[in-house]
Amino acid sequence: MKSLGTRTLALAAALLLVAGGAIGWALARGDATPTAERESLAATNKPEGAKGKTLGLSRVVVPGGAELALHHHEGTQIAFIDRGTLTYTVVEGSVEVRKGPADGDSKLVRKIKAGETGKIKTGQWIVEQRSDHHMAANRGDQKIVIYLSTLLDQGAPPSTPG
């Protein structure tokens, strides 16, 4: 016959084992935070009329639940939402959300000013300048696909924190 102390010790060990497994499972799930993936599609370091700049074309895929931290770009960037709805927050500066062809017939959908958050939907686009500090997120379950055209200082990263 086992003593009460042995039974208590065995029960405590079993509870610790279950709790450790639950904590490990929760931590493993927490490490699986979705992140955006950027693919450089084309670029040149010698665009005419833009000495010292790099002209680039990229595609960014933002999975459901992913967040893009506060950042800015060291030049001009045009972002076209090909699929999904991006939740976009401006911290400094402002952006105009437009829809339609860029040959003069585009329509202003809304302006997102410093301290505001807005949605940028499929078929809409924005122009970001160096002074526009912003962050974004995919609040949905489906991925967002964004095409980017950039004119950045040569050697500058695609985005700069802050």
N, C-alpha and C positions, 0 to 999 in steps of 0.2 A: 504494500500500500504506500502510495506516494504521499509525502508530507504536503501540507498546505503551501509551504514556501517554495517547493519544487514546482507545484502546479502554477503558482503565481508567476514564478520566473519563466516558465514555458509560455504562459499566456502573454506575458509582457514581450518576450522575444518574438512571438508570432505577430503581435500588433506592430512592433517596430519594423518587422519585415514587410508587412502590408503597407505601412505608412511610407517606408523608404521606396517601395515600388511606385506608389502613387505620386510621391514627390518627383521621382525620376521621370515618370511619364509626363507630368506637368511641365517639367523643365525641358524635356525633349520637344514637346509641342510648342513651347515658347521660343525655342531656337529656330523654328521653321517660319519666321517672319518673312512674308513675301517681299521681294525686291524687284525694282524695275531693271530691265536689261536693255542696253543701248547697243545698236549695231551700226557701225560706220559703213555707209554704202558707197560714198564717193567723196573726194576732196582734191583741192589743188592749193599749193602755196604760192601760186603766181596768177591770181585773178587780175585781169587788166583793170587799171584804175583803182586798185586797192592794195598798194605796196605795203608789205609788212603784215598782210592779213592772210588768213586761210578761209577759203570758201568750202563749206562741207554740206553733205546731205546724210542724214541718219534716220534710223527707225528706232523708236523706243516702244517696248511692250511693258505695260504696267499691269501686273496681275491683280486680281481682286484682293482688296485689303491692304495693298501696298501704299506706302507714303513716301513722298519725295521731300527730303528735309529742306529747310530754308537755304536758298542759293540765289546766285545771279550769274549772268554771262558777261564775259569780257568782250563785248561787241554786240552785234544785232543777231537775233534769232527769230525765225518765223516757225510757229508750231501749228500744224494742221491735224485735227483729230479725225483719223480715218475710221475708227471704231470705238464706241463706248462713250462715256461721259466722265470728264475729268473735273474734280472739285479743286478749284484754284483759288489760292489766297494771296493777295498782294500785301506785303508788309511796308515797302517803300515804292514810290512811283505809281504808275497806273497802266492798265492795258485796255485796248478796245477789242472786244470780241466781235468778229465779223463773220459773215456768211456769204457765199457766192464767189464768182470769179474775181480775181485780183486785178483785172484789167480796167478798173474804174467803175464797174457795175456792182461791186460788193456792197452789202448792206450792213450797217452798224446794228448789232444785236443788243449790246449793252457795254458799259464801261465799268471795269472793276478798279476801284481806287484803293489807296493805302488804307488798311484796316478792314477791307471788305473781302468776302468770299463769294464766288460765283461758280456756276456750272458752265463748262465748255463742252458742247455736244458734238456728235458725229457731223462732219461737214463744216464745222466752224473752225476759225483760225485766229491767232493772235500774233502780234509783233512785239517782241520783248527787247528792250534796250538795256544797256549797261546799268542804268540807274534803277531798273525794276527788280527789286528783291522780292522773291516769292517762294511759295511752297505749294505742293499739290498732293492729291490723294485719289485713289480709286476706292470709292465707298460701295461699289457694287461687287458682284460675284464674277462677272465676265471680264476678260482682259480688255484693256484699252490699248489701241495702236495709234501712235503719234508719229508723223513724219516731220523732221526738223531740217530747216535750211539755216546754216549759220555763216556769219562773216565775223570771225573772231581774230584777235591778235594772234600772230604766228606763235606757236608753242603754248597757247593758252589751253587749259583743260576745257572739256565740254561744259562744265559748270564749276562755279567757285562757291564754297560754303559761305553762308552769311548774307 
